[in-house]
Amino acid sequence: MTRFLKAATRSRKRRAALAALAGTALTASTFTALQAYAGPADSGDDGGTVALRIKGGEAHIDPRTLRITARTASGTESVLSAAAGESLGAVSPVTRHGATASWSYPDRGLTVSAAARDGRLVVDLHAKKDGSLGWPSAGAGQPKGTAYELPRGEGLRIPAADPFWNSPEAGLTNQDGIDLKDLTMPFWGTTSGSHGVSTLVPTDLGTNLRFVSKGGQLRTAATHDFDRAAGTDDYTVAFSLTDGSPVAAAKDYRRYLASKGQLGSLKQKIRKNPEVAKLIGAPHAYVWGDGRSAKTIERLKKLGISRMWLGYDADGDPMSKEAVAAAKKAGYLVGPYDSWDNAQDPKSADTSVSKWPDRLWPDGCVHDADGKPEGGFGGRGCYLSSQALANAEPKHHYLADRTKNMTANGVNSYFLDVDATGELFRDHTPSHPMTQAEDRENRLQRMRGVSGGALTGGRPYVLGSESAGSWANQVIDFSHGSSTPVHDGLWKAERDKDTWGGYWPKGRPGMFFKPATLDKSVAKAMFDPAYRVPLYETVLHDSVVSTDRWELPLYKLPEQKKDRALLAMLYNTPVNLALDGKVLDEHGKEIADLQRFFAGIQKAAGTEAMTDFRTLTADHQVQRTTFGGHSGLKITANFGSEAYRGLPGGCVQATGRGLDGPQRFCPES
């Protein structure tokens, strides 16, 4: 009950804060008055704003309200954040030490420092009292043409005045907000014309981002919950002035990761484990039924498919040693889809991967503050605590034994469900308590144990996980799902087993093989090329290989198949397939043609950074990416129906360094 009342109180505070943020408006007269009030750079200690020089201009922060504005070197004025969504109470005098200003809000138990650091305005807040803060927010009075860049999956560019995104059907404004840890990366961008702002939140845990529609215009409103016991009593927000590129905020975040030593490299991963090189040029496929046979591997080779990653559900019969050997002989990667996040009663478990030794069920379950087990996915068993497994590993070797069993057939790859995504838990179990931050660290350690060999007898495996957040980019090699900007309507569609398909029949489950049609709004929010932007690839293309979700193989959604294939090639990322003999009968030639084109662009730039993205037409139907610098590989995709400078509609073309002349691929309709 105490937990419920506390959560309800925070919820009311959050709603009040968001309501205040949503109603904040900036008039021209208010802005003029603010500029007149700004005062000199060191006037914060006498009640004025604090001015700090950052890359591209100067930022002004009002300690009384946390309102932040900036003036660029060219004279453009921007609002980095409106005032906090609630009163901050009395403010202490501001002290200055070089490029850092500090003050506090005694009534709120908050201390604040604002600093010019690495070209950014970095605001650090620390709470001595639990509570919520509605800040930062922006969007009121934004110029015409403003858009937001959001790292949901690969990335979305959302025009602030777009009627669709302001409507409930888009699924952006009719939710309680987005838990920042559920995004693939902890930032968002705002662009207008030739200017923009990047808002980066390194302390993503405990932070919520909401989009609010007012008068047909979207605004952003963030809220942070300060909770000392949960480890979220620190909150950092870093603002950068950027250009107007839709990937400017992503470039800023990549720079941040690199400066912190947190940016991985496929080239380095290949040097440590040469098997990782087999990801380059490889489409990904989950095999079912006769797809798991050596005969199917032979068919793939006869089609001329030089590289593949092949995965199989570890529940039930593993892929045979003969088939695994055939896949490895063909130069492919092959491995099981395993999960360490679910535990069920071994006597009644619906899958073998949820059966654990000794008393991991039920003693290893995550428990909430009331002592109740956290029910597992779909109400199955419970979520298994990563802390319980970490505590037990030195003595019992549950994970080492698990991986030994899973790899006994000779595989060279491994897929670990959900470990790299944002599904993190606070565990109140007395014998294995943990915060979400500790859960994240446990997962990093055990993923590192598979990809580095510590959990696998010294042998490293090419490791993948689900919808990997950027925080995991150094310990994994590939990610399934990080390319997909999921709309909540997808989950609704998947629950309708009669229409979508279920996990049956065993050899060819409809969930993966039955063609389905998405609601038009869901399809538009997820796959319309006009709204897609490669944020994830801009940050991580040369660190992690990314694909769509495993239950959304290329041929699952016929109406989106062509656009999805073009997007994958434009971003130089693999498609994901559900594969068996029948799929090869129906689509084998197209899969082979796609893989040949993909192998070429991957050979040219599979381990290079994406250095540029731009739209070439006003309707965003023609887009271009660049890899490895201005003289590097350029890929142009035409999503429209009319030709563009010789490139037919529905085709993608690659030119530049590393290719033997222009290469073109046109997916079948």
C-alpha positions as CSV (number, residue, x, y, z in Angstrom):
1,M,0.0,0.0,0.0
2,T,2.9,2.4,0.9
3,R,4.4,1.8,-2.5
4,F,1.0,2.4,-4.2
5,L,0.4,5.7,-2.4
6,K,3.9,6.8,-3.1
7,A,3.6,5.9,-6.8
8,A,0.2,7.6,-7.0
9,T,1.6,10.8,-5.4
10,R,4.4,10.8,-7.9
11,S,2.0,10.2,-10.7
12,R,-0.1,13.2,-9.7
13,K,3.0,15.4,-9.4
14,R,4.2,14.2,-12.9
15,R,0.8,15.0,-14.4
16,A,0.8,18.4,-12.8
17,A,4.3,19.1,-14.0
18,L,3.6,17.9,-17.5
19,A,0.4,20.0,-17.6
20,A,2.3,23.1,-16.6
21,L,5.0,22.3,-19.2
22,A,2.4,21.8,-21.9
23,G,0.9,25.2,-21.2
24,T,4.1,27.1,-21.4
25,A,4.2,29.6,-24.2
26,L,6.9,32.0,-25.4
27,T,5.7,35.3,-26.9
28,A,7.9,37.7,-28.8
29,S,7.5,40.3,-26.1
30,T,8.5,37.8,-23.4
31,F,11.6,36.7,-25.3
32,T,12.6,40.4,-25.9
33,A,12.2,41.1,-22.2
34,L,14.2,38.0,-21.3
35,Q,17.1,39.0,-23.6
36,A,17.1,42.5,-22.1
37,Y,17.2,40.9,-18.6
38,A,20.0,38.5,-19.5
39,G,22.8,40.7,-18.2
40,P,26.5,39.9,-18.3
41,A,28.0,36.4,-18.2
42,D,28.7,36.5,-14.5
43,S,25.5,38.1,-13.3
44,G,23.9,34.9,-11.9
45,D,25.0,35.6,-8.4
46,D,22.8,38.7,-8.1
47,G,19.6,37.2,-9.5
48,G,20.2,37.4,-13.2
49,T,20.8,34.7,-15.7
50,V,24.0,32.7,-16.0
51,A,25.7,32.9,-19.4
52,L,28.0,30.2,-20.6
53,R,29.8,30.0,-23.9
54,I,29.2,26.7,-25.7
55,K,30.1,25.4,-29.2
56,G,28.2,27.5,-31.7
57,G,27.0,30.3,-29.3
58,E,26.1,31.3,-25.8
59,A,23.6,29.7,-23.4
60,H,21.6,31.7,-20.8
61,I,20.1,29.8,-17.9
62,D,17.8,31.4,-15.3
63,P,18.5,29.8,-11.9
64,R,15.1,30.8,-10.6
65,T,13.2,28.7,-13.2
66,L,15.7,26.6,-15.1
67,R,14.6,28.3,-18.3
68,I,17.4,28.2,-20.9
69,T,17.9,30.2,-24.1
70,A,20.8,30.4,-26.5
71,R,22.0,32.7,-29.1
72,T,24.1,31.2,-31.9
73,A,27.1,32.9,-33.4
74,S,25.0,33.9,-36.4
75,G,22.5,35.6,-34.1
76,T,19.7,33.0,-34.2
77,E,17.9,32.6,-30.9
78,S,16.7,29.3,-29.5
79,V,14.8,28.1,-26.5
80,L,16.7,25.0,-25.1
81,S,14.1,24.6,-22.3
82,A,11.1,26.4,-20.9
83,A,10.9,26.9,-17.2
84,A,10.5,23.9,-14.9
85,G,6.9,22.6,-14.7
86,E,6.5,23.5,-11.0
87,S,7.8,26.0,-8.6
88,L,11.4,25.4,-7.5
89,G,11.0,27.5,-4.3
90,A,13.7,29.7,-3.0
91,V,17.1,29.7,-4.9
92,S,20.4,30.1,-3.2
93,P,23.0,32.6,-4.5
94,V,24.9,31.5,-7.6
95,T,28.6,30.7,-7.2
96,R,31.0,30.7,-10.2
97,H,34.1,28.6,-10.7
98,G,35.5,29.1,-14.2
99,A,33.0,27.6,-16.7
100,T,30.8,26.2,-13.9
101,A,28.0,27.9,-12.0
102,S,26.3,26.3,-9.0
103,W,23.2,27.0,-6.9
104,S,20.5,25.1,-5.0
105,Y,16.8,24.9,-4.2
106,P,16.7,24.3,-0.5
107,D,12.9,23.7,-0.4
108,R,13.3,20.9,-3.0
109,G,16.5,19.5,-1.6
110,L,18.1,20.0,-5.1
111,T,21.6,21.2,-5.9
112,V,22.4,22.3,-9.4
113,S,25.5,23.0,-11.5
114,A,25.6,24.3,-15.0
115,A,28.9,24.0,-17.0
116,A,30.3,24.5,-20.4
117,R,31.7,21.1,-21.1
118,D,33.0,19.6,-24.4
119,G,31.1,22.3,-26.3
120,R,27.8,21.5,-24.5
121,L,25.8,23.1,-21.7
122,V,25.7,20.4,-19.1
123,V,23.2,20.7,-16.2
124,D,23.7,18.3,-13.3
125,L,21.1,18.0,-10.6
126,H,21.4,16.1,-7.3
127,A,18.5,15.5,-5.0
128,K,18.6,15.0,-1.2
129,K,14.9,14.5,-1.2
130,D,12.8,12.1,-3.3
131,G,10.5,13.7,-5.7
132,S,9.9,14.6,-9.4
133,L,11.0,17.4,-11.6
134,G,9.2,18.4,-14.8
135,W,12.1,19.6,-16.9
136,P,13.3,20.2,-19.6
137,S,10.5,21.1,-22.0
138,A,10.3,22.9,-25.3
139,G,8.2,23.5,-28.3
140,A,5.9,26.5,-27.5
141,G,6.4,29.2,-30.1
142,Q,8.8,27.1,-32.2
143,P,9.4,28.3,-35.8
144,K,7.5,26.9,-38.7
145,G,9.0,23.7,-40.0
146,T,10.3,22.5,-36.6
147,A,10.8,18.8,-36.4
148,Y,11.8,16.3,-33.6
149,E,14.2,13.5,-34.1
150,L,13.4,10.5,-31.8
151,P,15.5,7.3,-31.4
152,R,12.6,5.0,-31.3
153,G,14.1,1.9,-33.0
154,E,16.3,3.2,-35.9
155,G,14.8,6.6,-35.6
156,L,12.0,8.9,-36.6
157,R,11.8,12.5,-37.8
158,I,8.5,13.9,-36.6
159,P,7.3,17.3,-37.9
160,A,5.9,19.3,-35.0
161,A,2.9,20.5,-37.1
162,D,2.2,17.2,-38.9
163,P,-1.5,16.4,-38.5
164,F,-0.9,12.7,-38.3
165,W,1.7,12.9,-35.5
166,N,-0.6,15.3,-33.6
167,S,-3.5,12.7,-33.8
168,P,-4.2,9.9,-31.4
169,E,-3.7,7.4,-34.3
170,A,0.0,8.1,-34.4
171,G,0.3,6.8,-30.8
172,L,2.7,9.5,-29.8
173,T,0.5,11.9,-27.7
174,N,-2.0,9.5,-26.2
175,Q,0.4,7.7,-23.9
176,D,1.8,8.4,-20.4
177,G,5.1,9.1,-22.0
178,I,8.2,7.2,-23.1
179,D,10.5,5.8,-20.5
180,L,13.8,7.0,-21.8
181,K,15.5,3.7,-21.2
182,D,13.1,2.1,-23.7
183,L,14.5,4.3,-26.5
184,T,17.5,2.8,-28.3
185,M,19.6,5.9,-27.3
186,P,19.0,8.5,-24.6
187,F,18.6,11.7,-26.6
188,W,16.2,13.6,-28.8
189,G,16.8,16.3,-31.4
190,T,14.9,19.5,-32.4
191,T,15.6,21.0,-35.8
192,S,14.3,24.1,-37.7
193,G,15.8,25.4,-40.9
194,S,19.6,25.4,-40.6
195,H,19.7,25.2,-36.8
196,G,18.9,22.6,-34.1
197,V,19.3,21.5,-30.5
198,S,20.4,18.1,-29.2
199,T,19.1,17.2,-25.7
200,L,21.0,14.3,-24.2
201,V,20.2,12.6,-20.9
202,P,23.1,10.3,-19.9
203,T,21.2,9.5,-16.6
204,D,18.3,7.9,-18.6
205,L,17.0,5.7,-15.7
206,G,14.0,7.4,-14.0
207,T,13.4,9.8,-16.9
208,N,10.2,10.0,-18.9
209,L,9.7,12.0,-22.2
210,R,6.2,13.0,-23.3
211,F,5.0,14.6,-26.5
212,V,2.1,17.0,-26.0
213,S,-0.1,18.4,-28.8
214,K,-1.3,22.0,-28.3
215,G,-3.0,23.9,-31.2
216,G,-1.8,21.4,-33.7
217,Q,1.9,21.7,-32.6
218,L,3.9,19.1,-30.8
219,R,5.9,20.0,-27.7
220,T,8.3,17.9,-25.6
221,A,8.1,17.6,-21.8
222,A,10.5,15.5,-19.8
223,T,10.1,14.4,-16.2
224,H,12.7,12.8,-13.8
225,D,11.9,10.9,-10.7
226,F,14.5,11.4,-8.0
227,D,14.6,8.3,-5.8
228,R,17.7,7.6,-3.7
229,A,16.9,4.0,-3.0
230,A,16.4,3.4,-6.7
231,G,19.7,5.1,-7.6
232,T,18.1,7.9,-9.6
233,D,19.0,10.8,-7.3
234,D,21.3,12.3,-9.9
235,Y,19.9,13.8,-13.2
236,T,22.1,15.1,-16.0
237,V,20.9,16.9,-19.1
238,A,23.3,18.1,-21.8
239,F,22.3,20.6,-24.5
240,S,24.1,21.2,-27.8
241,L,23.6,23.6,-30.6
242,T,23.6,21.8,-33.9
243,D,22.9,22.4,-37.5
244,G,19.6,21.5,-39.1
245,S,20.5,18.0,-40.3
246,P,18.0,15.4,-39.2
247,V,20.9,13.3,-37.8
248,A,22.7,16.2,-36.1
249,A,21.6,15.1,-32.6
250,A,22.8,11.5,-33.4
251,K,26.2,12.9,-34.5
252,D,26.4,14.8,-31.2
253,Y,25.6,11.6,-29.2
254,R,28.2,9.6,-31.2
255,R,30.8,12.3,-30.3
256,Y,29.7,12.0,-26.6
257,L,30.1,8.2,-26.6
258,A,33.5,8.4,-28.3
259,S,34.7,11.0,-25.7
260,K,33.7,8.7,-22.9
261,G,35.3,5.6,-24.4
262,Q,31.9,4.0,-24.8
263,L,31.8,3.6,-28.6
264,G,32.5,0.1,-29.9
265,S,34.1,-0.9,-33.2
266,L,33.3,-3.8,-35.5
267,K,36.9,-3.7,-36.7
268,Q,38.2,-4.2,-33.2
269,K,35.6,-6.9,-32.5
270,I,36.7,-8.7,-35.7
271,R,40.4,-8.5,-34.6
272,K,39.4,-10.1,-31.2
273,N,37.1,-12.7,-32.8
274,P,37.5,-13.2,-36.6
275,E,34.2,-15.0,-36.7
276,V,32.5,-11.6,-36.4
277,A,33.6,-10.8,-39.9
278,K,31.0,-13.3,-41.1
279,L,28.3,-10.8,-40.2
280,I,29.5,-8.5,-43.0
281,G,27.3,-9.0,-46.0
282,A,25.0,-11.5,-44.2
283,P,21.2,-11.4,-44.2
284,H,19.7,-12.8,-41.0
285,A,17.2,-15.6,-40.9
286,Y,15.5,-17.7,-38.3
287,V,15.0,-21.3,-39.6
288,W,12.1,-23.6,-38.9
289,G,11.1,-27.0,-40.1
290,D,13.2,-28.1,-43.0
291,G,15.0,-24.8,-42.9
292,R,17.2,-26.4,-40.1
293,S,18.5,-29.1,-42.4
294,A,21.8,-29.5,-44.2
295,K,19.8,-29.7,-47.4
296,T,18.5,-26.2,-47.0
297,I,22.0,-24.9,-46.3
298,E,23.0,-26.5,-49.6
299,R,20.2,-24.8,-51.4
300,L,21.3,-21.4,-50.1
301,K,24.8,-22.0,-51.4
302,K,23.5,-23.1,-54.8
303,L,21.6,-19.8,-55.0
304,G,24.9,-18.0,-54.6
305,I,24.3,-16.7,-51.1
306,S,27.8,-16.2,-49.7
307,R,27.0,-15.1,-46.2
308,M,24.1,-15.7,-43.8
309,W,23.4,-15.6,-40.1
310,L,21.1,-18.5,-39.2
311,G,19.2,-18.6,-35.8
312,Y,16.9,-21.1,-34.4
313,D,14.5,-21.2,-31.4
314,A,16.3,-23.1,-28.6
315,D,13.0,-24.5,-27.3
316,G,12.7,-28.1,-28.2
317,D,15.1,-29.8,-30.6
318,P,18.4,-28.0,-31.3
319,M,19.8,-27.7,-34.8
320,S,21.6,-30.9,-35.6
321,K,25.4,-31.1,-35.6
322,E,25.2,-32.1,-39.3
323,A,23.3,-28.9,-40.2
324,V,25.5,-26.7,-38.0
325,A,28.6,-28.2,-39.7
326,A,27.1,-27.6,-43.1
327,A,26.3,-23.9,-42.2
328,K,29.8,-23.3,-40.9
329,K,31.4,-25.0,-44.0
330,A,29.3,-22.6,-46.1
331,G,30.9,-19.7,-44.3
332,Y,27.7,-18.9,-42.3
333,L,27.1,-18.0,-38.7
334,V,24.6,-20.2,-36.8
335,G,23.4,-20.1,-33.2
336,P,20.5,-20.6,-30.8
337,Y,17.9,-18.0,-29.6
338,D,18.2,-18.2,-25.8
339,S,16.6,-16.3,-23.0
340,W,17.8,-15.8,-19.4
341,D,15.0,-13.6,-18.2
342,N,12.2,-16.1,-17.5
343,A,11.8,-18.8,-14.9
344,Q,8.9,-21.2,-14.5
345,D,8.0,-24.2,-12.4
346,P,10.0,-27.0,-14.1
347,K,7.0,-29.3,-13.7
348,S,4.7,-27.2,-15.8
349,A,7.0,-24.9,-17.8
350,D,5.8,-24.3,-21.4
351,T,9.4,-24.0,-22.7
352,S,12.7,-25.7,-21.8
353,V,14.6,-22.4,-21.7
354,S,12.5,-21.4,-18.7
355,K,13.5,-24.5,-16.7
356,W,16.4,-23.7,-14.3
357,P,18.2,-26.0,-11.8
358,D,17.8,-26.1,-8.0
359,R,15.6,-23.4,-6.5
360,L,16.1,-20.6,-9.1
361,W,12.4,-21.1,-9.4
362,P,10.9,-19.5,-7.3
363,D,13.8,-18.1,-5.2
364,G,15.4,-16.3,-8.1
365,C,12.3,-14.3,-9.1
366,V,12.3,-10.5,-9.2
367,H,10.0,-9.2,-6.4
368,D,8.3,-5.9,-6.1
369,A,8.2,-3.7,-3.0
370,D,5.2,-5.6,-1.7
371,G,7.1,-8.9,-1.9
372,K,5.2,-10.2,-4.9
373,P,7.0,-11.9,-7.9
374,E,7.1,-9.9,-11.1
375,G,5.1,-12.0,-13.5
376,G,7.0,-13.0,-16.6
377,F,6.3,-12.1,-20.2
378,G,2.7,-13.0,-21.1
379,G,2.0,-14.0,-17.5
380,R,4.4,-16.9,-17.7
381,G,6.2,-17.7,-14.5
382,C,8.3,-14.8,-13.3
383,Y,11.1,-12.5,-14.5
384,L,14.4,-14.0,-13.3
385,S,16.6,-11.7,-11.4
386,S,20.0,-11.0,-13.0
387,Q,21.3,-10.4,-9.5
388,A,20.2,-13.8,-8.3
389,L,22.1,-15.4,-11.3
390,A,25.1,-13.2,-10.7
391,N,25.3,-14.2,-7.0
392,A,25.0,-17.9,-7.8
393,E,27.4,-18.1,-10.8
394,P,30.7,-18.4,-8.9
395,K,29.5,-21.5,-7.0
396,H,26.8,-23.0,-9.2
397,H,27.8,-22.0,-12.8
398,Y,24.3,-21.9,-14.0
399,L,25.0,-19.6,-17.0
400,A,28.3,-21.4,-17.9
401,D,26.4,-24.7,-17.9
402,R,23.6,-23.2,-19.9
403,T,25.9,-21.9,-22.6
404,K,27.8,-25.1,-22.7
405,N,24.6,-27.1,-23.3
406,M,23.4,-24.6,-25.9
407,T,26.6,-24.7,-27.9
408,A,27.3,-28.4,-27.8
409,N,26.2,-28.8,-31.4
410,G,29.2,-26.7,-32.6
411,V,27.5,-23.3,-33.2
412,N,29.6,-20.2,-33.7
413,S,27.0,-17.6,-32.7
414,Y,24.5,-16.9,-29.8
415,F,21.4,-14.8,-29.5
416,L,20.4,-13.7,-26.0
417,D,16.8,-12.4,-25.8
418,V,16.2,-9.0,-24.1
419,D,19.5,-8.7,-22.3
420,A,20.5,-5.6,-24.2
421,T,17.1,-3.8,-24.3
422,G,15.5,-1.5,-21.8
423,E,13.6,-4.1,-19.8
424,L,15.3,-3.5,-16.5
425,F,14.1,-4.2,-13.0
426,R,14.3,-3.0,-9.5
427,D,14.4,-6.2,-7.3
428,H,13.3,-5.9,-3.7
429,T,14.1,-9.6,-2.8
430,P,16.1,-9.5,0.4
431,S,18.6,-12.1,-0.8
432,H,19.3,-10.4,-4.1
433,P,18.2,-6.8,-4.1
434,M,19.2,-4.6,-7.1
435,T,18.5,-1.3,-8.8
436,Q,17.8,-0.9,-12.5
437,A,21.4,0.4,-12.9
438,E,22.7,-2.8,-11.2
439,D,20.5,-4.9,-13.4
440,R,21.9,-3.2,-16.5
441,E,25.5,-3.8,-15.3
442,N,24.7,-7.5,-14.6
443,R,23.5,-7.9,-18.1
444,L,26.5,-6.2,-19.5
445,Q,28.8,-8.5,-17.6
446,R,27.1,-11.7,-18.7
447,M,26.9,-10.6,-22.3
448,R,30.6,-9.8,-22.2
449,G,31.0,-13.3,-20.8
450,V,29.5,-14.8,-24.0
451,S,31.1,-12.5,-26.6
452,G,34.4,-12.5,-24.7
453,G,34.5,-16.1,-23.7
454,A,34.5,-15.9,-19.9
455,L,31.2,-17.8,-19.6
456,T,32.0,-20.1,-22.5
457,G,35.2,-21.9,-21.6
458,G,37.3,-19.2,-23.2
459,R,35.7,-19.4,-26.6
460,P,34.1,-16.2,-27.8
461,Y,30.8,-16.3,-29.7
462,V,29.3,-13.8,-32.2
463,L,26.7,-12.4,-29.9
464,G,23.4,-10.7,-30.6
465,S,20.5,-9.5,-28.4
466,E,17.1,-7.9,-28.8
467,S,16.6,-4.2,-29.6
468,A,20.0,-3.3,-28.2
469,G,20.3,0.0,-26.4
470,S,23.4,2.0,-27.1
471,W,24.7,1.2,-23.7
472,A,25.3,-2.4,-24.8
473,N,27.1,-1.6,-28.1
474,Q,30.6,-2.6,-26.9
475,V,29.6,-6.1,-25.7
476,I,27.4,-7.3,-28.6
477,D,28.0,-7.8,-32.3
478,F,24.4,-7.6,-33.7
479,S,20.9,-6.6,-32.6
480,H,17.5,-7.8,-33.7
481,G,14.8,-5.2,-33.3
482,S,16.8,-2.0,-33.0
483,S,15.9,-1.1,-36.6
484,T,12.1,-1.2,-35.8
485,P,10.3,1.9,-34.4
486,V,7.5,0.0,-32.7
487,H,4.0,1.5,-32.5
488,D,1.9,0.0,-29.6
489,G,-0.6,-1.1,-32.3
490,L,1.9,-3.8,-33.3
491,W,1.4,-5.5,-29.9
492,K,-2.4,-5.4,-30.4
493,A,-2.1,-6.9,-33.8
494,E,0.2,-9.7,-32.6
495,R,-2.3,-10.6,-29.8
496,D,-4.9,-11.5,-32.5
497,K,-3.6,-15.0,-33.2
498,D,-6.3,-15.8,-35.7
499,T,-5.3,-13.0,-37.9
500,W,-1.6,-12.6,-37.1
501,G,-0.7,-16.2,-36.5
502,G,0.5,-18.0,-33.4
503,Y,3.4,-20.3,-32.4
504,W,1.9,-23.2,-34.3
505,P,2.2,-25.4,-36.3
506,K,5.6,-26.3,-34.8
507,G,7.5,-26.5,-38.0
508,R,6.0,-23.4,-39.6
509,P,4.5,-21.1,-37.0
510,G,2.1,-18.5,-38.4
511,M,3.6,-15.9,-36.1
512,F,6.5,-15.7,-38.6
513,F,5.2,-17.2,-41.8
514,K,1.6,-16.1,-42.2
515,P,1.4,-12.8,-44.2
516,A,-0.3,-10.0,-42.2
517,T,-1.7,-6.5,-42.8
518,L,-1.0,-3.8,-40.3
519,D,-3.5,-1.0,-39.5
520,K,-2.7,1.9,-41.8
521,S,-1.8,4.2,-38.9
522,V,0.5,1.7,-37.4
523,A,2.2,1.0,-40.7
524,K,2.6,4.7,-41.3
525,A,4.1,5.4,-37.9
526,M,6.6,2.5,-38.2
527,F,7.5,2.2,-41.9
528,D,6.7,5.4,-43.9
529,P,10.0,6.4,-45.3
530,A,9.1,10.1,-45.1
531,Y,9.3,9.9,-41.3
532,R,12.3,7.5,-41.0
533,V,15.8,8.8,-40.2
534,P,18.9,6.7,-39.5
535,L,19.8,7.9,-36.0
536,Y,20.9,4.4,-34.8
537,E,23.1,3.9,-37.8
538,T,24.6,7.4,-37.6
539,V,25.8,6.5,-34.1
540,L,26.5,2.8,-34.3
541,H,26.8,1.5,-37.8
542,D,30.5,0.7,-37.4
543,S,29.8,-0.9,-34.0
544,V,26.7,-3.0,-34.1
545,V,24.9,-4.8,-37.0
546,S,21.1,-3.9,-36.7
547,T,18.0,-5.5,-38.1
548,D,14.2,-5.5,-37.7
549,R,12.5,-7.6,-35.0
550,W,12.6,-11.4,-35.4
551,E,8.8,-11.7,-35.6
552,L,8.7,-9.1,-38.5
553,P,10.7,-11.0,-41.1
554,L,10.8,-9.4,-44.6
555,Y,7.8,-11.3,-46.1
556,K,5.6,-11.1,-43.0
557,L,4.2,-7.7,-44.1
558,P,3.7,-7.8,-47.9
559,E,2.5,-4.2,-48.2
560,Q,5.6,-2.9,-46.5
561,K,8.1,-5.4,-48.0
562,K,9.5,-3.1,-50.7
563,D,10.0,-0.1,-48.5
564,R,11.6,-2.2,-45.8
565,A,14.0,-3.7,-48.2
566,L,14.9,-0.3,-49.6
567,L,15.4,1.1,-46.1
568,A,17.7,-1.8,-45.1
569,M,19.8,-1.3,-48.2
570,L,19.9,2.5,-47.8
571,Y,21.1,2.1,-44.2
572,N,23.5,-0.7,-45.2
573,T,21.9,-3.1,-42.8
574,P,20.7,-6.7,-43.2
575,V,17.1,-7.8,-43.7
576,N,15.7,-10.4,-41.3
577,L,13.9,-13.5,-42.7
578,A,11.9,-16.5,-41.6
579,L,13.3,-19.2,-43.7
580,D,12.4,-22.7,-44.8
581,G,12.2,-24.6,-48.1
582,K,8.9,-23.1,-49.1
583,V,10.3,-19.5,-48.6
584,L,13.2,-20.5,-50.9
585,D,10.7,-21.9,-53.5
586,E,8.8,-18.6,-53.5
587,H,11.5,-16.0,-52.9
588,G,14.9,-17.7,-53.3
589,K,15.9,-15.7,-56.4
590,E,15.0,-12.3,-54.8
591,I,16.8,-13.2,-51.6
592,A,19.9,-14.2,-53.6
593,D,19.8,-10.9,-55.6
594,L,19.4,-8.9,-52.4
595,Q,22.3,-10.6,-50.8
596,R,24.6,-10.0,-53.7
597,F,23.8,-6.3,-53.7
598,F,24.1,-6.2,-49.9
599,A,27.4,-8.1,-49.9
600,G,28.8,-5.5,-52.3
601,I,27.9,-2.5,-50.1
602,Q,29.0,-4.3,-47.0
603,K,32.4,-5.1,-48.5
604,A,32.7,-1.4,-49.3
605,A,31.5,0.0,-46.0
606,G,30.1,-2.6,-43.6
607,T,32.5,-1.6,-40.9
608,E,32.6,2.1,-41.7
609,A,30.6,4.9,-40.0
610,M,27.6,6.5,-41.6
611,T,28.8,10.0,-42.1
612,D,25.9,11.7,-43.8
613,F,22.2,11.4,-44.4
614,R,20.0,13.7,-46.4
615,T,16.7,13.8,-48.3
616,L,17.0,14.8,-52.0
617,T,13.4,15.7,-52.7
618,A,10.9,17.9,-50.9
619,D,8.5,14.9,-50.3
620,H,11.4,12.8,-48.7
621,Q,10.9,10.1,-51.2
622,V,14.5,10.1,-52.4
623,Q,17.1,9.7,-49.7
624,R,20.9,9.3,-49.6
625,T,23.4,8.0,-47.1
626,T,27.1,8.3,-47.1
627,F,29.6,6.0,-45.4
628,G,33.3,6.6,-44.6
629,G,33.5,10.3,-45.5
630,H,32.6,12.5,-48.5
631,S,34.5,10.3,-51.0
632,G,33.2,7.1,-49.5
633,L,30.2,4.9,-50.4
634,K,27.0,6.7,-51.3
635,I,23.6,4.8,-51.4
636,T,20.5,6.4,-52.9
637,A,17.0,5.0,-52.5
638,N,14.0,6.1,-54.4
639,F,10.8,5.2,-52.5
640,G,8.6,7.1,-55.0
641,S,7.0,5.9,-58.2
642,E,8.8,8.3,-60.5
643,A,12.4,8.1,-61.6
644,Y,14.9,10.5,-60.0
645,R,18.0,11.4,-62.1
646,G,17.9,8.0,-63.8
647,L,17.1,6.0,-60.7
648,P,13.7,4.3,-61.1
649,G,11.1,4.4,-58.4
650,G,11.3,1.5,-56.0
651,C,15.1,1.0,-56.5
652,V,18.3,1.6,-54.6
653,Q,21.7,2.4,-56.1
654,A,25.2,2.4,-54.6
655,T,28.2,4.4,-56.0
656,G,31.6,5.3,-54.9
657,R,34.7,3.9,-53.2
658,G,34.9,0.1,-52.9
659,L,32.5,-0.8,-55.8
660,D,33.2,-1.9,-59.4
661,G,30.9,0.8,-60.8
662,P,27.3,1.7,-59.8
663,Q,25.3,-1.1,-58.3
664,R,21.5,-1.3,-58.3
665,F,18.8,-3.4,-56.7
666,C,15.1,-3.2,-57.3
667,P,13.0,-5.3,-54.8
668,E,10.0,-7.2,-56.3
669,S,6.6,-5.6,-55.6
